[in-house]
Structures are given as C-alpha cells and as structure tokens.
Amino acid sequence: MMLEKESLELLGNALETLERGFGTLPEPSVLTSDDDRLVTVMNEVALRMQNNYPYFHPQYAGQMLKPPHPIARAAYALATWINPNNHALDGGRASSQMEKEAVAQIVGMFGWREHLGHLCGGGTMANLEALWVAGQLHPGKKILASDQAHYTHSRISSVLGMPFAAVPTDNRGRMDMQALATILKTGEGGCVVATTGTTGTGSVDSLPEILRLREQYDFRLHVDAAYGGYFSLAGNLTPEVRASFDLIGKADSIVIDPHKHGLQPYGCGCVLFRDAGLGALYKHESPFTYFTSSELHLGEISLECSRPGAAAVALWATMRLLPLIRGGEFGLMIENSREAAVQFHQRLTQDPRWLVPFAPELDIVVWAPRARTASQISALSQRVFDAAAKRGLHLALTRLPVRFFSQTPQAIEPDRDNILCLRSVLMKPEHLAWLPRLWEILSQAADEVAIP
Ligand SMILES: Cc1ncc(COP(=O)(O)O)c(C=O)c1O
C-alpha cells in the first residue's frame, strides 16, 4: 500500500459520532456523493495530483515535507464537516478551546508559566506577528537576522516599514557574534531574530551568546524555530546545540511550525509571546463577532481574522495521541530524524567522492560532489540531483557560500562565490530505516555522473 487509507474508516466512524451531537435538528438536504459528476471531478483531481513528487515517501528526501500523521488527516477532515472558524468563539467554540490547549502544550516545551499565543497560516505569518509586536515596542529600530535566516524576515520588515539588517554568518551558517555586537553597539538594533535551525543548512544560532549580548544592549529576542523548534524534545543534540535549545524559553517571542516537524497538514504555524500582557497591542473593535462570550476570542489576539478551526483540531488530536514529551513516541521520531542525518553525514565523510562542509546540527545535511572549482562542483551537483531523481531518490539543491567549505580537506578554487550543493531534510520518521536504500541510489547516481 503506497498511500495510507485506514484513516478513512477512522473518519467514517467519527463522523457518525459527530452527527449524533446534532441529532435533535430536522434533517437538511445534503449534497450526495452518488452524483456522477462528483465521481468524475474527484477522479480528475486524483489524476491531476499524480503530477507531484512523492512527498509522502521516504525516497523523497529533499525539502521540508513531512506527511501529516493519519490522525491529523482524519481529524482535519472531520472538522471540515463543521468548518469552524477560530476567529471568535461563536464561529469555533470547541476548536478554539482545542487551539488554546494545543498551544499551551507547545508552550510547555519552552517552560513558560504564562504566555500569549495562537496558531496561524505558517511560519511567515507567525514571524510577521512577532516582528510587528517588536516594531510596536521598539519603533524605528532595526530587525537583525542572520544572512542565513529565512528570506521572509527582510521582506516582512519591509512590509511593516521597519529597517532591516542582515548579520553575517560564520563558516557553519550561524550568526557571527562579533558582527552582531558591532551592529548592537550603534544602538540601532530593536529585535534580534535568532534562528534555531536555518532553512538551508539547519544551523543553530548561539542563544547563550546572544543572551550575553542582551545583558549589555536593549533588544527584543525573537527565536525563529519554525523548522527547528520540535528538536527541543530530542535527546541526541550536540551539547552546543542543546545549550541553545535549553535557552529558547528566554526569548520574548517564538515561532514554531506544526506543519513542518509537527505532523500537520499545511496551514499550521504558531506564534508565542512570553508576556501575556502584549494582547493589549492587538486591541480592536469587531462589533459583529465577539458577542457570544466574555472569554478570550482568539481573533482578539491575532492579526488574521478567519482561521481554520480544523487546523487546531488536527493538531490537538495529534498531540493527544503523541504528547510532546522527551523520550515519548513523538520525541523519539524527532531523535530518529537527527540520527538519520548523523549517519548520513558519516557515510558522506567516509566516501572520497563527496565534499561535506560541516556536520548537521539538526536533520538537514548538505554536501557536494568533489571537484576542483566551485563551478565544476555546482555542475556536478545538478547532474547528481537529476541522476538520483531518475532513480526515484528526490533530493534538493541549494546555493551555499564557498567559504562554508573552508573546513574540507581539499581547497576549492573559488571561480564563483557560491556552490550549488545537494541538500536533504531527513525529517520523515522512516528515514533512518531507509538510509541504506537512499545511500545505494545516491551511489548509483554518483557512478553515472562519474565524479572524478
Ligand atoms: C526557519 C524558517 N522560518 C520561516 C519559514 C517560513 O515558513 P512558512 O513556509 O511556513 O511560511 C521557514 C520555512 O521553511 C523556515 O525554515
């Protein structure tokens, strides 16, 4: 079986239960699925959807794409029969409560006693909110994020009309502390964005060092843990990386995306603030929505208005099944991803065909075929990528500065300033077990390309 289908039965049974909750109402007429046109269109949809890389399969080891857990899929679908809107309690009574509980469980990973937070469309929307709050509190001051931070930080800053500066990185893709200190000395910094797991290489900015700078300079600390946040549960990080993850709770705001490592369908990001009093910044009038209850409506503390209650229901169900605890089933899945990256990195470094700039800090591995010049390496990366894809192994490509390769045994002739590299995010729970197979295909691709 390629695609999991057992959740369909789960869904069917749960729909019966849901329906019984509304049994006192007279029956409405419903769209029936025995209409031939529905069958035709649905079949067309399935055929159209065949035009995709196999994101659900372990041989897809490219971008950050992790299939939702079957419980998330079933719970999301179930909720769409109600289609709750988590803007206000009249639109999504049960799902708003489930969102508050789900968000509180995520907060538990970072050890806060109080918080303000909610789900949203994804990492970009969540970061936008965090930077918007930073701008309210430090108007006119710069947002500082590393040159390896997600590209949306500079774009969000420009959308918000806030000045932005990119802080240079060291040769492992982490924010350079000297460079950060130099900018902070000018007094222009208002918010430092620390990325605990960059999108390109999974590099982790040093929170111990950034927090030391916060003792000297006045800035907000925002942690973009959109991709990396769930590694807080992993027991197999290096001591250096663990030290940063242990300090995420010292941030003023955090972004973590359940739709990346949290087994959720797309459309599930999360923004958290340590100071619950910041809700006052969101104050607005909405005369037509907040009338059913004096309890907190999530729309009162979020920038978006309508939001899918189904996303909260799916997340709640997933965490009910797989609570966010260290050593628990979900925590072990995260550890497996990290272990897959460590083992993959080991294989690469022991094979003379490959150049590896540095060891993975989380579960993203970057590497490139060995050659003399940056251009030759880049051309070979593209060819290996194509040859692997032809054999059903789907990797990703990324451009990295040549200086990232300064630790490799062989010096590279820098005839251009970046190198096109191969990249894998080994984030599927099955990746560790599939590593030998992935390696075999990669080796065949390398043989075909005849890496010198
Ligand atoms: C570190 C980081 N921040 C932000 C984002 C943006 O998240 P989204 O694509 O959910 O908007 C990403 C996406 O990969 C990311 O890796």
The ligand as a Tripos MOL2 file, in Angstrom:
@<TRIPOS>MOLECULE
LIG
   16    16     1     0     0
SMALL
NO_CHARGES

@<TRIPOS>ATOM
      1 C1         13.3720   28.8800    9.7580 C.3       1 LIG1
      2 C2         12.1500   29.1830    8.9330 C.ar      1 LIG1
      3 N1         11.4340   30.2920    9.1810 N.ar      1 LIG1
      4 C3         10.3330   30.5960    8.4680 C.ar      1 LIG1
      5 C4          9.9050   29.7980    7.4350 C.ar      1 LIG1
      6 C5          8.6790   30.1660    6.6480 C.3       1 LIG1
      7 O1          7.6570   29.2750    6.9950 O.3       1 LIG1
      8 P1          6.3690   29.0610    6.0640 P.3       1 LIG1
      9 O2          6.8790   28.4690    4.7950 O.co2     1 LIG1
     10 O3          5.5420   28.1240    6.8700 O.co2     1 LIG1
     11 O4          5.7250   30.3740    5.8690 O.co2     1 LIG1
     12 C6         10.6300   28.6410    7.1250 C.ar      1 LIG1
     13 C7         10.2300   27.7830    6.0020 C.2       1 LIG1
     14 O5         10.8770   26.8450    5.6320 O.2       1 LIG1
     15 C8         11.7740   28.3080    7.8940 C.ar      1 LIG1
     16 O6         12.5090   27.2170    7.6550 O.3       1 LIG1
@<TRIPOS>BOND
     1     1     2 1
     2     2     3 ar
     3     2    15 ar
     4     3     4 ar
     5     4     5 ar
     6     5     6 1
     7     5    12 ar
     8     6     7 1
     9     7     8 1
    10     8     9 2
    11     8    10 1
    12     8    11 1
    13    12    13 1
    14    12    15 ar
    15    13    14 2
    16    15    16 1
@<TRIPOS>SUBSTRUCTURE
     1 LIG1         1 GROUP 0 **** ****
